Amino acid sequence: MKDFQELIDFIRSIYKEPSDFIPLHAPVFNGNEKKYINDCIETTLVSSVGKYVDRFEDMIAEYTGAKKAIVTVNGTNAIHLALLVSGVESGDEVITQPLTFIATANAIAYAGAKPIFVDVDRDTMGMSPDSLREWLMANTIKQINKSTNQPETISKITKKRIASIVPMHTFGHPCRIEEIVEIANEFNIPVIEDAAESLGSFYKGQHTGTFAKLGVLSFNGNKTITTGGGGMILTNDVELGNHIKHLTTQSKIPHTWEYDHDNIGYNYRMPNINAALGVAQMENLDDYLENKRQTTKKYKSFLENTSIQFVDEPLESKANFWLNSILLKDRDQRNAFLQFSNDRLVMTRPIWKLMNKLEMFKKCQTGNLSNSIYLEDRIVNIPSSVKIQT
Ligand SMILES: Cc1ncc(COP(=O)(O)O)c(C=O)c1O
């Protein structure tokens, strides 16, 4: 309890909030947000047409190094669309991690597929390449698809096609994405990186979300930068990127007055007014990341002298420290700290309940999930907002 109280006092010394409540991650609007939003209102270009959409996409493409970035209404539908263009069809199966936000598994379900859950690594909290390989070796067979003549991987148990692998960079800590992509290539399975939480996180100097054919970002209100709600698909395949853009706009064939559509399309395009917010936020991203890193440094050195372990960035990675995490002794201590901190109006949250424990995904296939269970019992997020006052 002494350590708990000291940590709460320390959090309060970092975040000197005007009210007693300290949120987990609050947005900061201290740049050109109002100016750009006013511009949208004054020009009436608040919706599907406007310069901020293109500008926001260009800024994200330049920052991440992706050849193409396509904005969407949110990260969940960005994953949905990425799965569809990867060729995931109704009845397929998709491998992901059980330790993720529900959106990853939900998007797989929207595509009509069933998730398969393989374990995470303890240090990255993201998909473990060893668990992925082990599961694929033990549970699948490779074959040639008779109608497409292409190699594919089939589940031995369900006889369904494994159509995609979706690893996630948990709380902005990069997972071992290079190895995952390598394994996926051996089994001819496309990878989609769920980088929703990791704008500003790099693995071996390369931005997360750009290792696989497709990556996805989120700009939800609780993320490092926000557009209110929003997402982005990243790809280095420009042709595929153009196709995705077309799909996000109801697959409308450009024409001055004619309505013509060449595909089932989606209303997944981000409105200009949200993109305006995104442009202003991007202008401050480097400052926000540095600000967060300074807070992380303080947490780290404070926790060195306590019984509570700080979760640091993995090797060969630069994390955005979207949400700082601590590792407690066991589930009892985790629950005690959650109760203690929330009772004192300091917002803390446990890592997610494992997806395979949820009613909808209970019957899905899983590998050995011992690391996921270990982390589920122990990880807690502590306040991590960009600090406005110093
Ligand atoms: C891991 C992960 N995937 C997907 C999403 C979905 O993003 P959105 O909330 O923008 O739909 C989120 C977060 O919100 C997330 O944390």
The ligand as an ORCA input file, in Angstrom:
! r2SCAN-3c Opt
* xyz 0 1
  C      -5.442     -2.241    -31.025
  C      -6.538     -1.424    -31.595
  N      -7.068     -1.788    -32.770
  C      -8.067     -1.076    -33.332
  C      -8.579      0.033    -32.714
  C      -9.746      0.691    -33.361
  O      -9.594      2.004    -33.625
  P     -10.868      2.981    -33.609
  O     -11.220      3.230    -32.193
  O     -10.336      4.189    -34.303
  O     -11.950      2.321    -34.377
  C      -8.044      0.455    -31.491
  C      -8.460      1.617    -30.740
  O      -9.280      2.290    -30.595
  C      -7.013     -0.302    -30.901
  O      -6.488      0.041    -29.728
*
